[in-house]
Amino acid sequence: MENITNSQEGTMTKAIESQTSKLPSDTFLIAAIASMGVSLTLKCLGRKHLALFVGQWAAPFLLFGVYNKIVKTQGHDQIDKPKN
């Protein structure tokens, strides 16, 4: 296993951050609101269990949005930028 210090992140973490930082933060907010809307629609159609399942997606989407915002402000790209 790779020894990781505060100033050094693993290659997997850098790969994930480089992909997630490309997405706008609004994407996750829209996904959370959409999952609540789909859940409400399913509930109105009588699909109670599926509505609960889809409705539970909102919290993870919001957490992904928070992670995305942290990556953009505090991620490796802030530390590893080449100095000019």
Buried (B, 14 or more C-beta within 10 A) or exposed (E): EEEEEEEEBEEEBBEBBEEBBEBEBEBBBEBBEBBBEBBEEBBEEEBEEBBEEBBEBBEEBBEBBEBBBEBBEEBBBEEEEEEE
